[in-house]
Amino acid sequence: MMDVDQAIAKLTRGVPRKPARTLPLAEAHGRILAEPMFSDLSVPPLDNSAMDGFAVRSADLGQPPVRLSVATTTFAGDPPAGPLGPGHAVRIMTGAPMPVAGADAVVRVEDTRVVAPTDGGEQVDILVGAAPGGFVRRAGEDIRPGQQVLPAGALVNAANLGLLASLGVGHVQVVQRPRVAILSTGDELVRPGQQPGPGQIFNSNSFTLLGLVRECGGLPIDCGIVLDDLDATRAALRQAAAADVLITTGGVSMGERDWVRVALEAEGAQLQFWKVAVKPGKPACFGSLGACRIFGLAGNPVSCMVGFYQWVRPVIRLMLGDPRPHLPVVPATVSETICKRPGRAWLERVVLDRDPSGGLLASRTGSQSSGVLSSMSQAHGLLLLHRESTGVAQGERVSVMVLDWSFLHSREPDYGW
């Protein structure tokens, strides 16, 4: 049996990125950029005020308070006021452009006192001094022309949508989503909503995988259920292999009706390896049929999910151009002793919580049977025990692959204010 790290290295070697496609910016949320994005302009485009107040010449404010004549008022969206002469100020609103010349600072409105208008026009008393550049946002302060604002492989999240919109970008090149076919095998399976016969169960794996593929950015294709028949399995595999990735569940073990591996070989698939020294998920096969990458996962629900996180997800993320395709691993303290037999790596389902010192505490979800899907529903992560480990004692440090960060959420704000 192959070691887990060897299997991951083999599966993720030489995975090609999918081609790019152009999308309107509004439709690009959640996608991966196919090319770096550069700015053609300055942000902000002009020097502008960071506050409501008065644009002034700082040299006029040597001995405050100082009375200045108000030349005009400028709002955001107005063109810049003309040059500002000595002894004058411009009433200015947040985001409004600074005068074209003369003014080099802004004084907040709360640091001023407006004088009743006279025949000479409106005047304002400036009550404080100002340094050059005070409360002025300079042109290009955020982004300069020619600057790279996002690299290829960046996620177009909400902040990046706004950033690209601020540059006037209307369309972006994003990586096409990999098409991921999902094929379940087994006479015992029926779809939810149907009436199961004696000895039959509902097919949960297809729905789990549909969600997992969507969550990691792929485009899932439900190929349904194929019965435990060699010819039917071969036909289903031929059709499903039109996708970029094919995931099968069940039929990869040693049973008399486990036809997936046999059918793949009969169809000319190139199998890289079969069985990995891991629990759960040892019975698995990996290969390719034409351009389609094939992952034959175990039929037990937990084995299927764990196999997806280990093997399939990184490949999909690489196809999307993600420079960091693997899930994060964090240190934690285990809350109980876990005994283990050497020979296979173990991935234990755990919930995570903060310990009194602010670190993470990992506790098993209960039964670690590969058929207990509820344990995956509860789990925040997978505690990793290497192949030759004999277990860990309560209080020892361990590594946990994080699947769900909701344990960091709190019922009440905890900002320390």
N, C-alpha and C positions, 0 to 999 in steps of 0.2 A: 504494500500500500504506500502511496505517495504521502509525504509530509504536507501539512497545510500550506506552509510558506512556499514550498516548491510548486504546489498546485496553483496558488495565486499568481506567482511569478510567471508560470507557463501560460496561464489563461490570459494574462494582461499584456503579454509581450506582443508588440507589433499590431495592436488594435488600430485600425484606420479611423480617422474622424469622418463623420458623414459630411456630404457637401453642404454648401451654404444655400440659403434662400432669402429673398428680400421680403420683409414684412413692414407694414405701416407701424410707426412707433407705438401707437395705442394697442396693437395686437402682440407686441413683443414681450410683454410682462411674463417673467418666469423662464424666458428662453436664454440661451447661451450665445454670446457674441462670437461671430465667425471671424471677425477682423478687428484690429484695434481701432479706436475712435479718436480722431484728432480734432481740435477746435480750429475753425476758420476765423474766429473773432475773439475779442476780449470780453471777459465777463468780470465785472460790469463793463459795458461798452464805453462809458464816460465816467469821469469823476462825479460822484454824487454824494448827497448828504445822508449820513447814518441816523440823523435825528431831525425832529421838527425844531426849527430854531431860526437863526440868522447867519447867513454867510458873510464873513467879514475878512478884512485885512488884519492879520494878527499884529502887524506893526502899529496899528491904530490903537491898540489896547494896552499901552504901556503902563498907564496909571488909572485902572478902573476905580469907580465907574466912569464910563465914557459915553457921551451922547452922540449917536450917529443918525444920519438921515436915511430913511428907508427908500431905496431907489425903485423897487418893484417887488413882486411876489412870484415865486416859481413853484409849480406843482410837479409831481411825478408825471412824466409824459410830455411836459412842456419842453420846448427847445431851451438851451442855456441862455441865461440873461447875458447882456453885453458886458464889456469890461467894467469892473468895479473900481471907481476912483477913491482917493483918500477921503475919509470922513463919511463914507456911505456903507450901507449894509443891504443885503437882499433877504427878505423874508423867504424862507425855504422849507419845504416839506420833505419828510423822509423819502428817499429814493429820487428826489428831484435833482437834475444836473446842476453842478456848480457853474457859476458864471464863467465865461470863456477866458477871462483873465482877471488878475487883481486879487480876488478872494482866495485865501489859502487855508481857511479854517471855518468851522461852524460852532456857534455858541448855542447851547440848548435853550429852548424857549423859557424854561424854568429859571434860567440864570440871566433873564432880561426883564425889563419893565417898559412897556409901551407907553409913550408920552402922548397925551391928547393932541390930535392934529392941529396945526396952526396954518397960517397963510403960506408958510414955507413947506408944507406937506408933513407927512407922518415922520415921527422920530422914535428912536428906541434907546433906552439906557442899557448898556452892556455892563453887567455887574461883576464879571470875572474876566481874567485874562485868558488868552488862548495860545496854544503852541501851534506852529505850522503843521497842518495835517490833522488837527484835532477834529474828531467826528466826521472825517471825510473818507469815503470809500473810493480808493483810487481805481482808475480804469485798469483792467487786467489783474486786479488784486486777487481774484479767485482763479481765473484761467487766462492764459496768454495765447495769442495766435500761434498755431503750430504745436501747441502742447498736447501730448497724449493724455486723454482724460480717462479712458478705460482700455484695458488690454484685451486682446483676443482671449476668450475663455471666461470673461466676466459674466456673472449672472445679471440679467436685466431685472433688478428688483425695483421697488417703488422709488427709492432714492435715485437710482440710475436712470429711471424713466424721466424724472424731473430734471436731472443733470443734462441728459441729451436734449430734452425739450428746451432748456435754457440756451442751448447752442443753435437752436433752429433746426435740429435734425428731424426730418419727417419720416424717413424710412431707414431701417437698419438691416445689415446682413446677419442672420442668425443661423446656427447649425440646425439642419434638418433633424427631426426626431427619429431615432431608430424605430423600425417596426418590429415589434416583439410578439411572436406567435406563442400562444399558450395552449397546450394540448394535454388533457388529462386522460389517463388510461385506467380501465378496470371495469369488469362486469358489475361490480358492487356499487357503482356510482350512479346517482340520479341528480338532476338539477333541482335546486330549491324551487318549491312550488309544485313539483310533481309528487306523486304518491310512491314512496319507496316500497319495494316488495320485501319478502322475507330475506334477511341477510344483507339488504342494501343500506347505504348511507348517503347523505347529501354530500355533493361535491363542494367542499369549501375551498380547496386549493386554487381553483380557477379564479374565484373571487378575491382571495388573498393576493394572488399574483397580479390580477388586474389593478388592484390598488397600489401594490408595490412598484409596478412598472410606471404607473402614472406619477407616483410620488417622486421617482428619480428622473423623470423627464422623458421617458419612452412613450411610444404609442402602442398600447396593447391591442392584440387581435385575439379574440376568443375563438379558438378552433373546436370547442366543444369536447365531448367525451368519445373516445374510441374503445370499442369492446376488446376483450382479451383474445384477439385473433390475429395471426401473423399477417395475412393478406390485408386485413382492414388497417392494421397498424402501419404497414408499408405505404398504403395509399394515403393515409392521413399525414404521414411524415413527408411524402413527396409534395403534397399540396402546401403544408405549413412551411416548408423550407424555402418558399418564395420570400419570406421575411428576412430581416437582417439577423435576427436572433430567434431561436426556437427553444422554448422551455417545455419539457415534458415532465409530468409528475407520475410516479408509479411505474412499475414494469421494468425496473433496472436491477432488481435483486436476483436471487437464485431460484425463484419459484418456477414451476412447470409452465405457468402462463405469463411469465415476465418476458414479454416479447420485444421490448423497446431496443435493447442492445442488439439482438439478433436482426431485427428489422432494419436498424441503421446500417449494420454491416452488409445486409443484403442489398440495400439501396446504394452502396458504394461510399458510405460516410467514412471519413478519416477520423478514427477515434484516437485521441491523444493519450488518455488514460482512463482507468476504471477503478473505483474505490479510492477513498482518501482516509487517512488515519485520523478521523475526527468523530466526535460524538456530540450531538446527533448529526446524521447525514452521511454515514460511511458509504452506503450503496448509492453511487452516483456515477454517471459517465459523461465525458466531455469530448467534443470533436467538432467536425464541420461537414456539411453536405453542400458542395459548391461554395458559394460565398456566404452561406448561412452558418453562423456559430450556434452549436447545439449544446444545451445543458440538460442532461437527464437527471432530474432530482428525485429523491425518494418520495414515496407517496404519503408518509406520515406527515401531518400538518406542520409540526414544529420543524422537522427535518427539512421540509420544503422551504419554510421561511428562512431558517438559518442558512441553508444552502444559497438562497437568493442573495442574502446580505453578503455572504463571503465571496461567491463566485460571479454571480450575474450582475449585480449592481455596479461593481467597478468597471466591467466591460461596457455597460450602457453609458456610464458617465464618460469613459474614454471616447466612445463614439460621438458623444456630445461635445468633445473638446475640453472637458473639465481638467484643468491641470492638477487638481487634487481629488482623484476619484474615490478615495477610500474614506470610510466612516471614521470619525475621531475616536481615539482611545485615550481614556483618562485614568489617573491613579485613584484608588479608593482603598478603604479598609474593610475587610470582610467581617460581618457581624457574627459569623458562626464557623465552626470547624467543618471543612469539606474533605472527606476522604475520597481518594481516587486511585484507580489501578493504572499503572504505566501501560504504554502501548498506543494510546490514542490521545490526541488533544481533546479537551472538553470545553464546551461553551455552555455555561450555566446561566439560566435566565434569572436576572436580579432586578430588584427595585433599588433606586438610589435616593438618598436623603442627605441633608447636611448633618454632620456631627457637631458637637459643641465647639470644636476648634475651627469650624468653617470648612473642613474637608468633606469628603464624600464617604458615606457609609453604604456598603452593598449588602443586601439581604436577598436570599433566594426566594423566588415566588412561591415555593412549595414543591409539588411533584415536578420532577424533571423528565417525566416520561415524554417521549417524542409524539405521543398522541394527544397530549393535553394542551390544546390550542389556547385555552383561557390563560395559561401561564405566559404566553407571548403577548396577549392582550394587556396583561398587567405589567409586563417587563419594561423597564427603562433602558436596559442594556444587556449585554452578554459578557459575563465574567470569563476571562480567558485563562485556561490552565494548559500548559504545554505538554507535549506528548509524554515525556518521561517523568512528569510531576507525580508525586504520590498524594497530593492534596495540600491544603493550607489550613493553618490553625486560626482560630478566632483572634481578631486583632491584627493579622498580617496584612501587608500591603499587596494589592492585586491590581491587575489591569482590566478595565471594562470598556468594551466597544459600545458607544452610546447610540441607541436607536431613537430615543425620545427624550427631549429636554424639558418636558413639562414638570419634572420634579423641581425645577428652579423657580417655577411660578409660585406666587404667594396669594393668599386670600386678601390680605391687606397690604397696602404699600409699605415697603421696608427700605425707604431711601435714606434713612438716617438724618432726616431734617428735623 
